Amino acid sequence: MPLSNEEKVNWLRLMLSENVGPTTFNQLISFYGSATEAIRHLGELARQGGRRKPIVPATVAHAEEQLELATRTGVQVLFLKEVDYPALLKRTSDAPPILFVKGQVKTLDKPAISIVGTRNASANGKGLARQLAHDLVRHGYNIVSGMARGIDRSAHQGALSVIEDRPATTAVLGTSVDGVYPEENRDIYTEISRYGCLVSEFPFGTILSPRNFPRRNRIIAGLSLGTVVIEAQERSGSLITAREALSQGREVFAVPGSPVDPRSAGPNALIRDGAVLVETAEDVLATLEHLKTFNLRELVAEDIFKPEPINDDTISSAREMVVHNLGPEMVSVEHIIQETGLDVRLINIILVELELAGRLERYPGNRVSLIYSRE
């Protein structure tokens, strides 16, 4: 069911409200059935989570300004509950509730493969990224990457080089969709907006922050049937993307490299852990070709939210148990479920209260930690 104009404005209001991240947003819609109803309960939930100051939802004017900016700049706004939202991304547990898309939005209907890697790439690594992307686009795939320097840039370039067969590439940004970072990539930003599309979950006016890039990486993985890693050190954003792909049940591919090159440590470790070794596009195609003909939209129910009543008495008795199992170190929600024996729905409600109160930090891989106030 399409959202009404009023509900679209309220989705934006809820997304723009303080302490409402993607997971909490989606939980709120599941609890209350609509953003309109969820907004009415924000203050109450934040108080139950321990917040002293009132939480003020974003204004209607702020939300309408975002829609006006999108219209003025030719940006399409996709809502998670509607049918035109990317089908594979919709299946992820922390899917962005709203996407801002600039360019050819139909690019997102193509089966996608992401190619990621280090910013400080070798000439051989960049050349391989361009060749893989070029060959995969010629086989009908959309190449997804993060428009960073190095491997990302080369993957987009390779996809854009297939002029005769309609290039297809998607850049997922760590800025708002009207932002170009790094500035040296303005040339491919322009080309991608013409032949592919630029995607961001961040509203217009978002300030660049290192915290944005792990969120960007989960979208890269979520849009794709599989992720190829070319040159990445052991602790890098590319490996975050690979871990996200694994957690989402997607394929992970890696290009092996010399053991004396630190940039090969990440891919080599992924291969040891079971990633598919890649030397040419054929290695990727052999694994994914059987998925290419699926109607991806048929894999996803149109309405993924199932509102259920909330029993306040039950939540109250469980809240102390959940908080007791949280601390400053990251812990998985699955571990909390095991330790408390509580129903996952109860735990999710309590985590939403804590996040709205500013007491909970969420991390990739469905992990959380408690934030301790210095007051």
Buried (B, 14 or more C-beta within 10 A) or exposed (E): EEBEEEBBBBBBBBBBBBBBBBBBBBBBBBBBBBBBBBBEBBBEBBBBBBBEEEBEBBEEEBBBBBBEBBEEEEBBBBBBBBEBBBBBBBBBBBBBBBBBBBBBBEBBBBBBBBBBBBBBBBEEBBEBBBBBBBBBBBBBBBBBBBBBBBBBBBBBBBBBBBEEEBBBBBBBBBBBBBBBBEEEBEEBBEBBBEBBBBBBBBBBEBEBEEEBBBBBBBBBBBBBBBBBBBBBBEEBBBBBBBBBBBBBEBBBBBBBBEEEEBBBBBBBBBBEEEBBEBEEBEBBBEBBBEEBEEEBBEEBEEEBBEEEEBEEEBBEEBBEBBBEBBEEEBBEBEBBBEEBEBEEBBBBBBBBBBBBBBBBBBEBBBBBBBBEEEE
